[in-house]
Amino acid sequence: MAQVITRCRLTGHYMFMGMDADPKEFKQSLGTFARKFCPFCSCEHFWYKEDSKFLAAASEPGPGVRQAG
Ligand SMILES: [Zn+2]
């Protein structure tokens, strides 16, 4: 699983979606997957899977974090 970040199409900035996803499954279908408030546009808009990137969960900081499995 990986943290999803998605690019705002209006400003080009990436935002954390606050969700984990499997990149392979996530990209099986394209299109919008969320509608969230965008701090860059200061408005709520849709977010697209094809604009998304993934951050490995292992890179998360924090003590006591263990990888299951
Ligand atoms: Zn935006």
N, CA, C, O and the ligand as a Tripos MOL2 file, in Angstrom:
@<TRIPOS>MOLECULE
protein
  277   275    70     0     0
PROTEIN
NO_CHARGES

@<TRIPOS>ATOM
      1 N           0.8450   -1.1940    0.0000 N.3       1 MET1
      2 CA          0.0000    0.0000    0.0000 C.3       1 MET1
      3 C           0.8780    1.2400    0.0000 C.2       1 MET1
      4 O           2.0060    1.2230    0.4920 O.2       1 MET1
      5 N           0.3450    2.3060   -0.5560 N.am      2 ALA2
      6 CA          1.1220    3.5420   -0.6570 C.3       2 ALA2
      7 C           0.1970    4.7360   -0.4840 C.2       2 ALA2
      8 O          -0.9960    4.6770   -0.7820 O.2       2 ALA2
      9 N           0.7800    5.8100    0.0030 N.am      3 GLN3
     10 CA          0.0340    7.0620    0.1470 C.3       3 GLN3
     11 C          -0.2600    7.6460   -1.2330 C.2       3 GLN3
     12 O           0.6130    7.6880   -2.1000 O.2       3 GLN3
     13 N          -1.4700    8.0860   -1.4170 N.am      4 VAL4
     14 CA         -1.8600    8.6680   -2.6980 C.3       4 VAL4
     15 C          -1.6960   10.1890   -2.6440 C.2       4 VAL4
     16 O          -2.2130   10.8510   -1.7440 O.2       4 VAL4
     17 N          -0.9730   10.7220   -3.6170 N.am      5 ILE5
     18 CA         -0.9460   12.1780   -3.7970 C.3       5 ILE5
     19 C          -1.4280   12.4670   -5.2170 C.2       5 ILE5
     20 O          -1.0840   11.7510   -6.1570 O.2       5 ILE5
     21 N          -2.2080   13.4980   -5.3590 N.am      6 THR6
     22 CA         -2.8120   13.7890   -6.6560 C.3       6 THR6
     23 C          -2.5830   15.2470   -7.0320 C.2       6 THR6
     24 O          -2.6330   16.1470   -6.1940 O.2       6 THR6
     25 N          -2.3320   15.4450   -8.3060 N.am      7 ARG7
     26 CA         -2.0250   16.7760   -8.8060 C.3       7 ARG7
     27 C          -3.2980   17.5570   -9.0880 C.2       7 ARG7
     28 O          -4.2450   17.0580   -9.6970 O.2       7 ARG7
     29 N          -3.2840   18.7770   -8.6320 N.am      8 CYS8
     30 CA         -4.3750   19.6920   -8.9630 C.3       8 CYS8
     31 C          -4.1900   20.1380  -10.4080 C.2       8 CYS8
     32 O          -3.1330   20.6500  -10.7770 O.2       8 CYS8
     33 N          -5.2150   19.9440  -11.2160 N.am      9 ARG9
     34 CA         -5.0820   20.2610  -12.6420 C.3       9 ARG9
     35 C          -5.0110   21.7650  -12.9070 C.2       9 ARG9
     36 O          -4.5390   22.1870  -13.9630 O.2       9 ARG9
     37 N          -5.4610   22.5480  -11.9840 N.am     10 LEU10
     38 CA         -5.4590   23.9930  -12.2020 C.3      10 LEU10
     39 C          -4.1380   24.6330  -11.8050 C.2      10 LEU10
     40 O          -3.6850   25.5790  -12.4480 O.2      10 LEU10
     41 N          -3.5160   24.1170  -10.7410 N.am     11 THR11
     42 CA         -2.3020   24.7570  -10.2370 C.3      11 THR11
     43 C          -1.0630   23.8950  -10.4170 C.2      11 THR11
     44 O           0.0540   24.4070  -10.3500 O.2      11 THR11
     45 N          -1.2360   22.5900  -10.6440 N.am     12 GLY12
     46 CA         -0.0910   21.7000  -10.8150 C.3      12 GLY12
     47 C           0.5260   21.2350   -9.5110 C.2      12 GLY12
     48 O           1.5490   20.5510   -9.5210 O.2      12 GLY12
     49 N          -0.0770   21.5940   -8.3870 N.am     13 HIS13
     50 CA          0.4510   21.1690   -7.0920 C.3      13 HIS13
     51 C          -0.1010   19.8000   -6.7190 C.2      13 HIS13
     52 O          -1.2270   19.4460   -7.0700 O.2      13 HIS13
     53 N           0.7250   19.0330   -5.9930 N.am     14 TYR14
     54 CA          0.2620   17.7400   -5.5050 C.3      14 TYR14
     55 C          -0.2550   17.8680   -4.0860 C.2      14 TYR14
     56 O           0.2900   18.6060   -3.2650 O.2      14 TYR14
     57 N          -1.3310   17.1210   -3.8180 N.am     15 MET15
     58 CA         -1.9110   17.1380   -2.4860 C.3      15 MET15
     59 C          -2.0910   15.7170   -1.9680 C.2      15 MET15
     60 O          -2.4320   14.8090   -2.7260 O.2      15 MET15
     61 N          -1.8570   15.5300   -0.6650 N.am     16 PHE16
     62 CA         -2.1320   14.2450   -0.0380 C.3      16 PHE16
     63 C          -3.6350   13.9920   -0.0300 C.2      16 PHE16
     64 O          -4.4240   14.8480    0.3700 O.2      16 PHE16
     65 N          -4.0110   12.7960   -0.4800 N.am     17 MET17
     66 CA         -5.4310   12.4620   -0.5010 C.3      17 MET17
     67 C          -5.8890   11.8670    0.8300 C.2      17 MET17
     68 O          -7.0840   11.6670    1.0490 O.2      17 MET17
     69 N          -4.9410   11.5870    1.7080 N.am     18 GLY18
     70 CA         -5.3070   11.0230    2.9960 C.3      18 GLY18
     71 C          -5.8120    9.6040    2.8940 C.2      18 GLY18
     72 O          -6.6490    9.1780    3.6890 O.2      18 GLY18
     73 N          -5.3090    8.8720    1.9220 N.am     19 MET19
     74 CA         -5.7340    7.4890    1.7550 C.3      19 MET19
     75 C          -4.5750    6.6420    1.2490 C.2      19 MET19
     76 O          -3.6560    7.1390    0.5980 O.2      19 MET19
     77 N          -4.6400    5.3600    1.5610 N.am     20 ASP20
     78 CA         -3.6630    4.3990    1.0540 C.3      20 ASP20
     79 C          -4.3000    3.6080   -0.0730 C.2      20 ASP20
     80 O          -5.4980    3.3250   -0.0460 O.2      20 ASP20
     81 N          -3.4950    3.2530   -1.0620 N.am     21 ALA21
     82 CA         -4.0220    2.4510   -2.1630 C.3      21 ALA21
     83 C          -2.9060    1.5960   -2.7480 C.2      21 ALA21
     84 O          -1.7230    1.9180   -2.6410 O.2      21 ALA21
     85 N          -3.3130    0.5140   -3.3590 N.am     22 ASP22
     86 CA         -2.3810   -0.3130   -4.1030 C.3      22 ASP22
     87 C          -2.2610    0.2890   -5.4990 C.2      22 ASP22
     88 O          -3.2470    0.3390   -6.2340 O.2      22 ASP22
     89 N          -1.0630    0.7490   -5.8780 N.am     23 PRO23
     90 CA         -0.9120    1.4390   -7.1670 C.3      23 PRO23
     91 C          -1.4560    0.6360   -8.3440 C.2      23 PRO23
     92 O          -2.0670    1.2020   -9.2500 O.2      23 PRO23
     93 N          -1.2370   -0.6840   -8.3380 N.am     24 LYS24
     94 CA         -1.7170   -1.4910   -9.4640 C.3      24 LYS24
     95 C          -3.2360   -1.4810   -9.5500 C.2      24 LYS24
     96 O          -3.8150   -1.2820  -10.6180 O.2      24 LYS24
     97 N          -3.8710   -1.7000   -8.3970 N.am     25 GLU25
     98 CA         -5.3370   -1.7140   -8.4010 C.3      25 GLU25
     99 C          -5.8920   -0.3320   -8.7100 C.2      25 GLU25
    100 O          -6.8710   -0.1810   -9.4400 O.2      25 GLU25
    101 N          -5.2390    0.6720   -8.1340 N.am     26 PHE26
    102 CA         -5.7170    2.0430   -8.2750 C.3      26 PHE26
    103 C          -5.7570    2.4680   -9.7310 C.2      26 PHE26
    104 O          -6.6720    3.1690  -10.1630 O.2      26 PHE26
    105 N          -4.7490    2.0340  -10.4870 N.am     27 LYS27
    106 CA         -4.6320    2.4790  -11.8800 C.3      27 LYS27
    107 C          -5.3400    1.5540  -12.8610 C.2      27 LYS27
    108 O          -5.2430    1.7390  -14.0740 O.2      27 LYS27
    109 N          -6.0460    0.5680  -12.3430 N.am     28 GLN28
    110 CA         -6.7680   -0.3370  -13.2390 C.3      28 GLN28
    111 C          -7.8640    0.3930  -14.0020 C.2      28 GLN28
    112 O          -8.1720    0.0620  -15.1470 O.2      28 GLN28
    113 N          -8.4340    1.3730  -13.3590 N.am     29 SER29
    114 CA         -9.4140    2.2020  -14.0570 C.3      29 SER29
    115 C          -9.0320    3.6580  -13.8260 C.2      29 SER29
    116 O          -8.4740    4.0050  -12.7850 O.2      29 SER29
    117 N          -9.3320    4.4900  -14.7850 N.am     30 LEU30
    118 CA         -8.9600    5.8930  -14.6720 C.3      30 LEU30
    119 C         -10.1950    6.7550  -14.4490 C.2      30 LEU30
    120 O         -11.3240    6.2640  -14.4460 O.2      30 LEU30
    121 N          -9.9610    8.0220  -14.2670 N.am     31 GLY31
    122 CA        -11.0700    8.9410  -14.0570 C.3      31 GLY31
    123 C         -11.0410    9.5270  -12.6630 C.2      31 GLY31
    124 O         -10.0580    9.3870  -11.9350 O.2      31 GLY31
    125 N         -12.1170   10.1770  -12.3020 N.am     32 THR32
    126 CA        -12.1700   10.8060  -10.9890 C.3      32 THR32
    127 C         -12.3670    9.7430   -9.9160 C.2      32 THR32
    128 O         -13.0230    8.7260  -10.1430 O.2      32 THR32
    129 N         -11.7910    9.9920   -8.7460 N.am     33 PHE33
    130 CA        -11.9630    9.0510   -7.6410 C.3      33 PHE33
    131 C         -12.3020    9.7660   -6.3490 C.2      33 PHE33
    132 O         -12.6540    9.1300   -5.3550 O.2      33 PHE33
    133 N         -12.1990   11.0720   -6.3580 N.am     34 ALA34
    134 CA        -12.4610   11.8060   -5.1220 C.3      34 ALA34
    135 C         -12.9010   13.2190   -5.4650 C.2      34 ALA34
    136 O         -12.5900   13.7600   -6.5270 O.2      34 ALA34
    137 N         -13.6310   13.7880   -4.5320 N.am     35 ARG35
    138 CA        -13.9670   15.2000   -4.6250 C.3      35 ARG35
    139 C         -13.6270   15.8060   -3.2770 C.2      35 ARG35
    140 O         -14.2800   15.5340   -2.2700 O.2      35 ARG35
    141 N         -12.5870   16.6370   -3.2780 N.am     36 LYS36
    142 CA        -12.0970   17.1800   -2.0230 C.3      36 LYS36
    143 C         -11.8270   18.6680   -2.1660 C.2      36 LYS36
    144 O         -11.7000   19.2140   -3.2620 O.2      36 LYS36
    145 N         -11.7480   19.2850   -1.0140 N.am     37 PHE37
    146 CA        -11.3710   20.6920   -0.9940 C.3      37 PHE37
    147 C          -9.9050   20.8260   -1.3670 C.2      37 PHE37
    148 O          -9.0610   20.1050   -0.8350 O.2      37 PHE37
    149 N          -9.5980   21.7280   -2.2640 N.am     38 CYS38
    150 CA         -8.2290   21.9600   -2.7030 C.3      38 CYS38
    151 C          -7.7270   23.2700   -2.1070 C.2      38 CYS38
    152 O          -8.2810   24.3360   -2.3740 O.2      38 CYS38
    153 N          -6.6660   23.1800   -1.2900 N.am     39 PRO39
    154 CA         -6.1400   24.3990   -0.6590 C.3      39 PRO39
    155 C          -5.4750   25.3340   -1.6660 C.2      39 PRO39
    156 O          -5.3150   26.5250   -1.4000 O.2      39 PRO39
    157 N          -5.0900   24.7990   -2.8150 N.am     40 PHE40
    158 CA         -4.4110   25.6260   -3.8250 C.3      40 PHE40
    159 C          -5.4150   26.4730   -4.6060 C.2      40 PHE40
    160 O          -5.1560   27.6330   -4.9250 O.2      40 PHE40
    161 N          -6.5610   25.8680   -4.9050 N.am     41 CYS41
    162 CA         -7.6160   26.5900   -5.6250 C.3      41 CYS41
    163 C          -8.5890   27.2720   -4.6680 C.2      41 CYS41
    164 O          -9.3650   28.1430   -5.0620 O.2      41 CYS41
    165 N          -8.5280   26.8570   -3.4020 N.am     42 SER42
    166 CA         -9.5060   27.3290   -2.4240 C.3      42 SER42
    167 C         -10.9220   26.9920   -2.8410 C.2      42 SER42
    168 O         -11.8490   27.7700   -2.6150 O.2      42 SER42
    169 N         -11.0850   25.8290   -3.4520 N.am     43 CYS43
    170 CA        -12.4320   25.3670   -3.7710 C.3      43 CYS43
    171 C         -12.4330   23.8440   -3.8330 C.2      43 CYS43
    172 O         -11.3810   23.2060   -3.8400 O.2      43 CYS43
    173 N         -13.6290   23.2790   -3.8790 N.am     44 GLU44
    174 CA        -13.7590   21.8360   -3.9340 C.3      44 GLU44
    175 C         -13.8350   21.4090   -5.3830 C.2      44 GLU44
    176 O         -14.6120   21.9680   -6.1580 O.2      44 GLU44
    177 N         -13.0290   20.4130   -5.7620 N.am     45 HIS45
    178 CA        -13.1190   19.9110   -7.1280 C.3      45 HIS45
    179 C         -12.7520   18.4390   -7.1920 C.2      45 HIS45
    180 O         -12.3210   17.8540   -6.1980 O.2      45 HIS45
    181 N         -12.9250   17.8470   -8.3580 N.am     46 PHE46
    182 CA        -12.6270   16.4360   -8.5320 C.3      46 PHE46
    183 C         -11.1310   16.2120   -8.7110 C.2      46 PHE46
    184 O         -10.3930   17.0990   -9.1390 O.2      46 PHE46
    185 N         -10.7030   14.9850   -8.3660 N.am     47 TRP47
    186 CA         -9.3050   14.5760   -8.4810 C.3      47 TRP47
    187 C          -9.2610   13.3240   -9.3430 C.2      47 TRP47
    188 O         -10.1250   12.4530   -9.2390 O.2      47 TRP47
    189 N          -8.2470   13.2440  -10.1940 N.am     48 TYR48
    190 CA         -8.1880   12.1960  -11.2130 C.3      48 TYR48
    191 C          -7.1000   11.1710  -10.9110 C.2      48 TYR48
    192 O          -5.9980   11.5060  -10.4760 O.2      48 TYR48
    193 N          -7.4450    9.9240  -11.1560 N.am     49 LYS49
    194 CA         -6.4700    8.8490  -10.9220 C.3      49 LYS49
    195 C          -5.2320    9.0190  -11.7940 C.2      49 LYS49
    196 O          -4.1130    8.7570  -11.3530 O.2      49 LYS49
    197 N          -5.4350    9.4570  -13.0220 N.am     50 GLU50
    198 CA         -4.2780    9.5780  -13.9150 C.3      50 GLU50
    199 C          -3.3310   10.7120  -13.5140 C.2      50 GLU50
    200 O          -2.2290   10.8190  -14.0530 O.2      50 GLU50
    201 N          -3.7500   11.5460  -12.5840 N.am     51 ASP51
    202 CA         -2.8810   12.6110  -12.0810 C.3      51 ASP51
    203 C          -2.2060   12.2190  -10.7700 C.2      51 ASP51
    204 O          -1.5390   13.0400  -10.1400 O.2      51 ASP51
    205 N          -2.3800   10.9650  -10.3620 N.am     52 SER52
    206 CA         -1.9150   10.5590   -9.0350 C.3      52 SER52
    207 C          -0.5240    9.9550   -9.0590 C.2      52 SER52
    208 O          -0.0820    9.3720  -10.0490 O.2      52 SER52
    209 N           0.1470   10.1180   -7.9290 N.am     53 LYS53
    210 CA          1.4220    9.4590   -7.6800 C.3      53 LYS53
    211 C           1.3030    8.7410   -6.3530 C.2      53 LYS53
    212 O           0.3350    8.9140   -5.6140 O.2      53 LYS53
    213 N           2.3240    7.9200   -6.0650 N.am     54 PHE54
    214 CA          2.2850    7.1460   -4.8280 C.3      54 PHE54
    215 C           3.5740    7.3150   -4.0450 C.2      54 PHE54
    216 O           4.6710    7.3170   -4.6030 O.2      54 PHE54
    217 N           3.4110    7.4560   -2.7380 N.am     55 LEU55
    218 CA          4.5560    7.5120   -1.8540 C.3      55 LEU55
    219 C           4.5690    6.2260   -1.0410 C.2      55 LEU55
    220 O           3.5620    5.8510   -0.4400 O.2      55 LEU55
    221 N           5.7040    5.5610   -1.0260 N.am     56 ALA56
    222 CA          5.8130    4.3050   -0.2930 C.3      56 ALA56
    223 C           5.5270    4.5410    1.1810 C.2      56 ALA56
    224 O           6.0450    5.4820    1.7830 O.2      56 ALA56
    225 N           4.6990    3.6800    1.7540 N.am     57 ALA57
    226 CA          4.3290    3.8270    3.1500 C.3      57 ALA57
    227 C           5.5460    3.6690    4.0560 C.2      57 ALA57
    228 O           5.5810    4.2070    5.1620 O.2      57 ALA57
    229 N           6.5410    2.9280    3.5760 N.am     58 ALA58
    230 CA          7.7330    2.6700    4.3800 C.3      58 ALA58
    231 C           8.5080    3.9510    4.6460 C.2      58 ALA58
    232 O           9.3030    4.0130    5.5840 O.2      58 ALA58
    233 N           8.2820    4.9740    3.8280 N.am     59 SER59
    234 CA          9.0300    6.2110    4.0010 C.3      59 SER59
    235 C           8.3980    7.1220    5.0410 C.2      59 SER59
    236 O           8.9180    8.1980    5.3340 O.2      59 SER59
    237 N           7.2800    6.6900    5.5920 N.am     60 GLU60
    238 CA          6.6250    7.5100    6.6100 C.3      60 GLU60
    239 C           7.4950    7.6110    7.8480 C.2      60 GLU60
    240 O           8.0290    6.6040    8.3130 O.2      60 GLU60
    241 N           7.6430    8.7970    8.3810 N.am     61 PRO61
    242 CA          8.4160    8.9320    9.6210 C.3      61 PRO61
    243 C           7.5860    8.5000   10.8190 C.2      61 PRO61
    244 O           6.3710    8.3250   10.7220 O.2      61 PRO61
    245 N           8.2500    8.3350   11.9270 N.am     62 GLY62
    246 CA          7.5140    8.0110   13.1270 C.3      62 GLY62
    247 C           8.0690    6.7790   13.8100 C.2      62 GLY62
    248 O           8.3700    5.7760   13.1640 O.2      62 GLY62
    249 N           8.2030    6.8670   15.1410 N.am     63 PRO63
    250 CA          8.7280    5.7220   15.9070 C.3      63 PRO63
    251 C           7.6820    4.6250   16.0520 C.2      63 PRO63
    252 O           6.4810    4.8960   16.0510 O.2      63 PRO63
    253 N           8.1360    3.4120   16.1730 N.am     64 GLY64
    254 CA          7.2290    2.3000   16.4480 C.3      64 GLY64
    255 C           6.3900    1.8690   15.2770 C.2      64 GLY64
    256 O           5.4440    1.1010   15.4500 O.2      64 GLY64
    257 N           6.7070    2.3390   14.0850 N.am     65 VAL65
    258 CA          5.9380    1.9180   12.9290 C.3      65 VAL65
    259 C           6.4880    0.5870   12.4300 C.2      65 VAL65
    260 O           7.6790    0.4570   12.1470 O.2      65 VAL65
    261 N           5.6220   -0.3740   12.3300 N.am     66 ARG66
    262 CA          6.0620   -1.6910   11.8610 C.3      66 ARG66
    263 C           5.3450   -2.0600   10.5900 C.2      66 ARG66
    264 O           4.1880   -1.7010   10.3710 O.2      66 ARG66
    265 N           6.0500   -2.7760    9.7660 N.am     67 GLN67
    266 CA          5.4570   -3.2450    8.5130 C.3      67 GLN67
    267 C           4.8160   -4.5990    8.7770 C.2      67 GLN67
    268 O           5.4870   -5.5230    9.2350 O.2      67 GLN67
    269 N           3.5570   -4.7210    8.5020 N.am     68 ALA68
    270 CA          2.8790   -6.0080    8.6760 C.3      68 ALA68
    271 C           3.0690   -6.8500    7.4210 C.2      68 ALA68
    272 O           2.8620   -6.3950    6.2960 O.2      68 ALA68
    273 N           3.4570   -8.0520    7.6510 N.am     69 GLY69
    274 CA          3.6500   -8.9630    6.5180 C.3      69 GLY69
    275 C           4.8700   -8.6030    5.7330 C.2      69 GLY69
    276 O           5.1850   -9.2650    4.7440 O.2      69 GLY69
    277 ZN         -7.1530   22.6090   -7.1380 Zn       70 ZN70
@<TRIPOS>BOND
     1     1     2 1
     2     2     3 1
     3     3     4 2
     4     3     5 am
     5     5     6 1
     6     6     7 1
     7     7     8 2
     8     7     9 am
     9     9    10 1
    10    10    11 1
    11    11    12 2
    12    11    13 am
    13    13    14 1
    14    14    15 1
    15    15    16 2
    16    15    17 am
    17    17    18 1
    18    18    19 1
    19    19    20 2
    20    19    21 am
    21    21    22 1
    22    22    23 1
    23    23    24 2
    24    23    25 am
    25    25    26 1
    26    26    27 1
    27    27    28 2
    28    27    29 am
    29    29    30 1
    30    30    31 1
    31    31    32 2
    32    31    33 am
    33    33    34 1
    34    34    35 1
    35    35    36 2
    36    35    37 am
    37    37    38 1
    38    38    39 1
    39    39    40 2
    40    39    41 am
    41    41    42 1
    42    42    43 1
    43    43    44 2
    44    43    45 am
    45    45    46 1
    46    46    47 1
    47    47    48 2
    48    47    49 am
    49    49    50 1
    50    50    51 1
    51    51    52 2
    52    51    53 am
    53    53    54 1
    54    54    55 1
    55    55    56 2
    56    55    57 am
    57    57    58 1
    58    58    59 1
    59    59    60 2
    60    59    61 am
    61    61    62 1
    62    62    63 1
    63    63    64 2
    64    63    65 am
    65    65    66 1
    66    66    67 1
    67    67    68 2
    68    67    69 am
    69    69    70 1
    70    70    71 1
    71    71    72 2
    72    71    73 am
    73    73    74 1
    74    74    75 1
    75    75    76 2
    76    75    77 am
    77    77    78 1
    78    78    79 1
    79    79    80 2
    80    79    81 am
    81    81    82 1
    82    82    83 1
    83    83    84 2
    84    83    85 am
    85    85    86 1
    86    86    87 1
    87    87    88 2
    88    87    89 am
    89    89    90 1
    90    90    91 1
    91    91    92 2
    92    91    93 am
    93    93    94 1
    94    94    95 1
    95    95    96 2
    96    95    97 am
    97    97    98 1
    98    98    99 1
    99    99   100 2
   100    99   101 am
   101   101   102 1
   102   102   103 1
   103   103   104 2
   104   103   105 am
   105   105   106 1
   106   106   107 1
   107   107   108 2
   108   107   109 am
   109   109   110 1
   110   110   111 1
   111   111   112 2
   112   111   113 am
   113   113   114 1
   114   114   115 1
   115   115   116 2
   116   115   117 am
   117   117   118 1
   118   118   119 1
   119   119   120 2
   120   119   121 am
   121   121   122 1
   122   122   123 1
   123   123   124 2
   124   123   125 am
   125   125   126 1
   126   126   127 1
   127   127   128 2
   128   127   129 am
   129   129   130 1
   130   130   131 1
   131   131   132 2
   132   131   133 am
   133   133   134 1
   134   134   135 1
   135   135   136 2
   136   135   137 am
   137   137   138 1
   138   138   139 1
   139   139   140 2
   140   139   141 am
   141   141   142 1
   142   142   143 1
   143   143   144 2
   144   143   145 am
   145   145   146 1
   146   146   147 1
   147   147   148 2
   148   147   149 am
   149   149   150 1
   150   150   151 1
   151   151   152 2
   152   151   153 am
   153   153   154 1
   154   154   155 1
   155   155   156 2
   156   155   157 am
   157   157   158 1
   158   158   159 1
   159   159   160 2
   160   159   161 am
   161   161   162 1
   162   162   163 1
   163   163   164 2
   164   163   165 am
   165   165   166 1
   166   166   167 1
   167   167   168 2
   168   167   169 am
   169   169   170 1
   170   170   171 1
   171   171   172 2
   172   171   173 am
   173   173   174 1
   174   174   175 1
   175   175   176 2
   176   175   177 am
   177   177   178 1
   178   178   179 1
   179   179   180 2
   180   179   181 am
   181   181   182 1
   182   182   183 1
   183   183   184 2
   184   183   185 am
   185   185   186 1
   186   186   187 1
   187   187   188 2
   188   187   189 am
   189   189   190 1
   190   190   191 1
   191   191   192 2
   192   191   193 am
   193   193   194 1
   194   194   195 1
   195   195   196 2
   196   195   197 am
   197   197   198 1
   198   198   199 1
   199   199   200 2
   200   199   201 am
   201   201   202 1
   202   202   203 1
   203   203   204 2
   204   203   205 am
   205   205   206 1
   206   206   207 1
   207   207   208 2
   208   207   209 am
   209   209   210 1
   210   210   211 1
   211   211   212 2
   212   211   213 am
   213   213   214 1
   214   214   215 1
   215   215   216 2
   216   215   217 am
   217   217   218 1
   218   218   219 1
   219   219   220 2
   220   219   221 am
   221   221   222 1
   222   222   223 1
   223   223   224 2
   224   223   225 am
   225   225   226 1
   226   226   227 1
   227   227   228 2
   228   227   229 am
   229   229   230 1
   230   230   231 1
   231   231   232 2
   232   231   233 am
   233   233   234 1
   234   234   235 1
   235   235   236 2
   236   235   237 am
   237   237   238 1
   238   238   239 1
   239   239   240 2
   240   239   241 am
   241   241   242 1
   242   242   243 1
   243   243   244 2
   244   243   245 am
   245   245   246 1
   246   246   247 1
   247   247   248 2
   248   247   249 am
   249   249   250 1
   250   250   251 1
   251   251   252 2
   252   251   253 am
   253   253   254 1
   254   254   255 1
   255   255   256 2
   256   255   257 am
   257   257   258 1
   258   258   259 1
   259   259   260 2
   260   259   261 am
   261   261   262 1
   262   262   263 1
   263   263   264 2
   264   263   265 am
   265   265   266 1
   266   266   267 1
   267   267   268 2
   268   267   269 am
   269   269   270 1
   270   270   271 1
   271   271   272 2
   272   271   273 am
   273   273   274 1
   274   274   275 1
   275   275   276 2
@<TRIPOS>SUBSTRUCTURE
     1 MET1         2 RESIDUE 1 A MET
     2 ALA2         6 RESIDUE 1 A ALA
     3 GLN3        10 RESIDUE 1 A GLN
     4 VAL4        14 RESIDUE 1 A VAL
     5 ILE5        18 RESIDUE 1 A ILE
     6 THR6        22 RESIDUE 1 A THR
     7 ARG7        26 RESIDUE 1 A ARG
     8 CYS8        30 RESIDUE 1 A CYS
     9 ARG9        34 RESIDUE 1 A ARG
    10 LEU10       38 RESIDUE 1 A LEU
    11 THR11       42 RESIDUE 1 A THR
    12 GLY12       46 RESIDUE 1 A GLY
    13 HIS13       50 RESIDUE 1 A HIS
    14 TYR14       54 RESIDUE 1 A TYR
    15 MET15       58 RESIDUE 1 A MET
    16 PHE16       62 RESIDUE 1 A PHE
    17 MET17       66 RESIDUE 1 A MET
    18 GLY18       70 RESIDUE 1 A GLY
    19 MET19       74 RESIDUE 1 A MET
    20 ASP20       78 RESIDUE 1 A ASP
    21 ALA21       82 RESIDUE 1 A ALA
    22 ASP22       86 RESIDUE 1 A ASP
    23 PRO23       90 RESIDUE 1 A PRO
    24 LYS24       94 RESIDUE 1 A LYS
    25 GLU25       98 RESIDUE 1 A GLU
    26 PHE26      102 RESIDUE 1 A PHE
    27 LYS27      106 RESIDUE 1 A LYS
    28 GLN28      110 RESIDUE 1 A GLN
    29 SER29      114 RESIDUE 1 A SER
    30 LEU30      118 RESIDUE 1 A LEU
    31 GLY31      122 RESIDUE 1 A GLY
    32 THR32      126 RESIDUE 1 A THR
    33 PHE33      130 RESIDUE 1 A PHE
    34 ALA34      134 RESIDUE 1 A ALA
    35 ARG35      138 RESIDUE 1 A ARG
    36 LYS36      142 RESIDUE 1 A LYS
    37 PHE37      146 RESIDUE 1 A PHE
    38 CYS38      150 RESIDUE 1 A CYS
    39 PRO39      154 RESIDUE 1 A PRO
    40 PHE40      158 RESIDUE 1 A PHE
    41 CYS41      162 RESIDUE 1 A CYS
    42 SER42      166 RESIDUE 1 A SER
    43 CYS43      170 RESIDUE 1 A CYS
    44 GLU44      174 RESIDUE 1 A GLU
    45 HIS45      178 RESIDUE 1 A HIS
    46 PHE46      182 RESIDUE 1 A PHE
    47 TRP47      186 RESIDUE 1 A TRP
    48 TYR48      190 RESIDUE 1 A TYR
    49 LYS49      194 RESIDUE 1 A LYS
    50 GLU50      198 RESIDUE 1 A GLU
    51 ASP51      202 RESIDUE 1 A ASP
    52 SER52      206 RESIDUE 1 A SER
    53 LYS53      210 RESIDUE 1 A LYS
    54 PHE54      214 RESIDUE 1 A PHE
    55 LEU55      218 RESIDUE 1 A LEU
    56 ALA56      222 RESIDUE 1 A ALA
    57 ALA57      226 RESIDUE 1 A ALA
    58 ALA58      230 RESIDUE 1 A ALA
    59 SER59      234 RESIDUE 1 A SER
    60 GLU60      238 RESIDUE 1 A GLU
    61 PRO61      242 RESIDUE 1 A PRO
    62 GLY62      246 RESIDUE 1 A GLY
    63 PRO63      250 RESIDUE 1 A PRO
    64 GLY64      254 RESIDUE 1 A GLY
    65 VAL65      258 RESIDUE 1 A VAL
    66 ARG66      262 RESIDUE 1 A ARG
    67 GLN67      266 RESIDUE 1 A GLN
    68 ALA68      270 RESIDUE 1 A ALA
    69 GLY69      274 RESIDUE 1 A GLY
    70 ZN70       277 GROUP 0 **** ****
